[in-house]
């Protein structure tokens, strides 16, 4: 490991310590926001140059056969339908003025990283919208489908969420089981919907409806405002079976902050990443629609 260098004090260039500090503040800012990253297994691309990636949506083989002597007659193949996904760049630009660097050093205080943190937050918000929902009304994502918009997903109708959340979630599980998805399951829900059932109790018990729903979700409950319908509404919830077999996020470049000094000594910076969701088995997703 190379030692840190203090080079830069005379030229106005960022030192290694300052660069590391900016990057660490960015990571600490976005990590709690990234709900999609906690749901999706990761597939790393060789580099950020891949602008499209192929995937395969598949159906299962026919059932196995039980016989006394192992007679043939049930050989078939998994049906695979190829599809290509666009792998976009998500980025937000910002500046670090040279005077902010000078002030930080002169007063011996950490560099002001609010601009870097804010830019990274904008990137993280778009990432989560891309992974959890995908392109929807009001959000242009180059046609990339997320969990809530992927073609071929299961759906089940909802209604009065506060009164019937457990029933709706149970119905969604039944839809997944019918397609051979037996869990563990995760629930993705808007925070306000979750708060409603966290304050409501199962009749004649001290158990909240939220606790009862959570008991079905071995893979966890994920609360996020990134979940929307294809029309941009917030009247849905998702029950999914997370696994690499079902869906994954392909990453060409993880979140980074690029920094270039201009002729005036200011730094022109960009927070960016390269990634896309790849959903291989849409039937592992069930959308609960029309919540009220």
C-alpha positions in Angstrom: 0.0 0.0 0.0 1.4 3.4 -1.0 1.8 5.9 1.8 -0.5 9.0 1.8 1.0 12.1 0.3 0.7 15.7 1.4 1.6 16.9 -2.1 -0.8 19.6 -3.1 -0.5 22.3 -0.5 1.7 24.5 -2.7 -0.2 23.9 -6.0 -3.8 24.0 -4.6 -4.3 20.4 -5.7 -6.3 18.1 -3.5 -4.0 15.9 -1.3 -4.5 12.2 -0.9 -6.0 12.7 2.5 -8.6 15.2 1.1 -9.6 12.9 -1.7 -10.1 10.0 0.7 -12.1 12.2 3.0 -14.4 13.3 0.2 -14.9 9.7 -1.0 -15.6 8.4 2.5 -18.2 11.1 3.1 -20.0 10.2 -0.1 -20.1 6.5 0.8 -21.5 7.3 4.3 -24.1 9.5 2.8 -25.5 7.1 0.2 -25.2 3.7 2.0 -28.4 4.0 4.1 -30.4 5.2 1.0 -29.7 2.2 -1.3 -32.6 -0.1 -0.7 -32.3 -1.7 -4.2 -28.7 -2.7 -3.5 -29.8 -4.7 -0.4 -32.3 -6.6 -2.5 -30.3 -7.3 -5.7 -27.4 -9.7 -5.9 -24.5 -8.2 -7.8 -23.0 -9.2 -11.1 -19.9 -7.3 -11.9 -19.2 -6.4 -15.6 -15.6 -6.4 -16.8 -15.6 -2.6 -17.2 -17.9 0.4 -17.7 -17.7 0.2 -21.5 -20.6 -2.3 -21.8 -23.6 -0.2 -22.9 -25.9 -3.2 -23.4 -25.9 -6.6 -21.6 -27.8 -9.7 -22.6 -30.0 -11.6 -20.2 -32.4 -14.6 -20.5 -35.9 -14.9 -19.2 -36.7 -18.5 -18.7 -39.5 -21.0 -17.8 -39.0 -24.2 -15.8 -38.8 -27.7 -17.3 -41.7 -30.1 -17.0 -42.1 -32.1 -13.8 -39.8 -35.0 -12.9 -41.0 -38.6 -13.4 -41.1 -41.4 -10.9 -40.8 -44.9 -12.2 -39.5 -48.3 -11.1 -36.8 -48.8 -13.7 -36.0 -45.3 -14.8 -37.7 -45.3 -18.2 -37.0 -42.3 -20.4 -39.7 -40.0 -21.7 -39.6 -36.8 -19.8 -36.5 -35.0 -21.2 -37.0 -31.4 -22.2 -35.1 -28.1 -22.1 -35.5 -24.9 -20.1 -37.0 -22.3 -22.5 -34.9 -19.2 -22.6 -36.0 -15.9 -24.1 -33.1 -13.6 -24.8 -33.3 -9.9 -24.0 -30.9 -7.0 -24.0 -30.8 -4.3 -21.4 -29.3 -0.9 -21.6 -26.7 -0.1 -19.0 -27.0 3.6 -18.3 -24.6 6.1 -16.6 -26.2 7.9 -13.6 -24.3 11.1 -12.8 -24.5 14.5 -11.2 -21.9 17.3 -11.5 -20.7 19.7 -8.8 -17.8 22.0 -8.1 -15.2 22.3 -5.3 -14.0 26.0 -5.3 -10.3 26.6 -4.7 -11.1 29.0 -2.0 -12.9 26.3 0.0 -9.8 24.2 -0.2 -7.6 27.1 1.0 -10.1 27.9 3.8 -10.1 24.3 5.0 -6.3 24.2 5.2 -5.9 27.6 6.7 -8.4 26.9 9.5 -7.2 23.3 9.9 -10.8 22.0 9.6 -12.2 19.2 7.3 -13.0 20.2 3.8 -16.7 21.1 3.2 -18.2 18.1 1.4 -21.8 19.2 1.3 -21.8 19.6 -2.5 -20.2 16.1 -3.0 -22.7 14.5 -0.6 -25.7 16.2 -2.2 -24.5 15.2 -5.7 -24.0 11.6 -4.5 -27.5 11.6 -2.9 -29.1 12.6 -6.3 -27.3 9.7 -8.0 -28.4 7.3 -5.2 -32.0 8.4 -5.5 -32.0 7.7 -9.3 -30.3 4.4 -8.7 -33.0 3.3 -6.3 -35.8 4.4 -8.7 -34.1 2.4 -11.5 -33.7 -0.8 -9.5 -37.0 -0.7 -7.5 -39.4 0.7 -10.1 -37.6 1.3 -13.4 -38.8 3.7 -16.1 -42.2 5.1 -15.3 -44.2 8.3 -16.0 -42.0 11.2 -15.1 -38.8 9.2 -14.9 -36.8 8.6 -18.1 -34.6 5.6 -17.7 -33.8 4.6 -21.3 -36.6 2.0 -21.2 -34.9 0.0 -18.4 -37.4 -2.1 -16.4 -37.2 -2.5 -12.6 -39.0 -4.7 -10.2 -42.3 -2.8 -10.3 -42.4 -2.5 -14.1 -40.8 -5.6 -15.5 -42.9 -7.4 -18.2 -44.3 -10.7 -17.0 -44.4 -9.9 -13.3 -47.3 -11.3 -11.2 -50.0 -8.9 -10.0 -52.8 -9.1 -7.4 -55.4 -6.6 -6.6 -55.4 -4.7 -3.3 -57.7 -2.1 -1.7 -58.0 -1.0 1.9 -54.4 -1.5 3.0 -54.8 -0.8 6.7 -57.6 -3.4 7.1 -56.4 -6.1 4.7 -52.6 -5.8 4.4 -52.0 -9.3 5.7 -54.5 -10.8 3.2 -53.0 -8.9 0.3 -49.5 -10.0 1.1 -50.6 -13.6 1.6 -52.4 -13.4 -1.8 -49.1 -12.2 -3.4 -47.2 -15.1 -1.8 -49.8 -17.5 -3.2 -49.2 -16.1 -6.7 -45.5 -16.6 -6.3 -45.9 -20.1 -5.0 -48.1 -21.0 -8.0 -45.1 -20.2 -10.2 -42.7 -22.3 -8.1 -41.2 -19.5 -5.9 -41.2 -20.7 -2.3 -39.2 -17.9 -0.6 -37.6 -16.5 1.3 -39.7 -13.5 0.5 -39.2 -9.7 0.9 -41.8 -7.0 1.0 -41.1 -3.6 -0.6 -43.5 -0.9 0.6 -43.8 2.8 0.8 -42.9 4.1 4.3 -46.3 5.7 4.8 -48.1 2.4 4.0 -45.9 0.7 6.6 -46.6 3.3 9.3 -50.3 2.7 8.8 -50.1 -1.0 9.7 -47.5 -0.4 12.4 -50.1 1.6 14.3 -52.9 -0.9 13.8 -53.4 -4.0 15.9 -54.8 -7.5 15.1 -58.2 -7.7 16.7 -58.0 -8.7 20.4 -54.2 -9.0 20.5 -51.2 -6.8 21.3 -49.7 -7.7 17.9 -49.6 -5.1 15.2 -50.6 -5.9 11.6 -47.1 -4.9 10.6 -45.6 -7.5 12.9 -47.9 -10.1 11.4 -47.0 -9.2 7.9 -43.3 -9.1 8.7 -43.6 -12.7 10.0 -44.1 -13.8 6.4 -41.1 -12.0 5.1 -38.0 -14.1 5.9 -35.9 -11.9 3.6 -37.0 -8.7 5.3 -39.2 -5.6 4.9 -37.8 -2.7 2.8 -39.4 0.7 3.1 -38.7 3.1 0.3 -40.2 6.1 -1.5 -38.6 4.7 -4.7 -41.4 2.3 -5.2 -44.0 3.6 -7.8 -46.4 2.2 -10.3 -45.7 2.4 -14.1 -47.9 5.5 -14.1 -45.8 7.1 -11.3 -48.4 6.6 -8.6 -47.6 5.3 -5.1 -50.5 2.9 -4.7 -48.6 -0.4 -4.9 -46.4 -2.8 -2.9 -44.2 -5.7 -4.0 -43.5 -9.1 -2.7 -40.4 -10.7 -4.3 -38.1 -13.7 -3.9 -34.6 -12.2 -4.0 -31.9 -14.5 -5.5 -29.3 -14.3 -8.3 -31.4 -16.8 -10.2 -34.3 -14.4 -10.3 -32.8 -10.9 -10.6 -29.4 -9.1 -10.2 -27.9 -5.7 -10.7 -25.1 -5.6 -13.3 -22.5 -3.0 -12.3 -19.9 -1.6 -14.8 -18.7 1.0 -12.3 -19.6 1.5 -8.7 -20.2 5.0 -7.4 -17.2 7.2 -7.8 -16.3 10.9 -7.6 -14.2 12.2 -10.5 -12.3 15.3 -9.8 -10.4 17.5 -12.3 -8.8 20.9 -11.5 -9.4 23.7 -14.0 -7.1 26.6 -15.0 -8.5 28.7 -12.1 -7.8 26.1 -9.5 -11.4 25.1 -9.0 -12.3 21.4 -9.2 -14.9 20.3 -11.6 -16.4 17.0 -10.2 -18.9 14.4 -11.1 -20.5 11.7 -9.0 -21.3 8.8 -11.3 -21.9 5.1 -11.6 -22.8 2.6 -14.3 -25.4 -0.1 -13.6 -28.7 -1.7 -14.5 -31.2 -4.3 -13.2 -31.3 -7.6 -15.0 -34.5 -9.5 -14.2 -34.4 -13.1 -15.3 -37.5 -14.5 -13.8 -40.3 -11.9 -13.6 -42.6 -14.4 -12.0 -40.5 -14.0 -8.8 -42.1 -10.6 -8.4 -45.7 -9.9 -7.4 -47.1 -6.4 -7.4 -50.0 -5.6 -5.1 -52.0 -2.9 -6.9 -54.6 -0.3 -6.2 -53.9 0.3 -2.5 -56.0 2.8 -0.7 
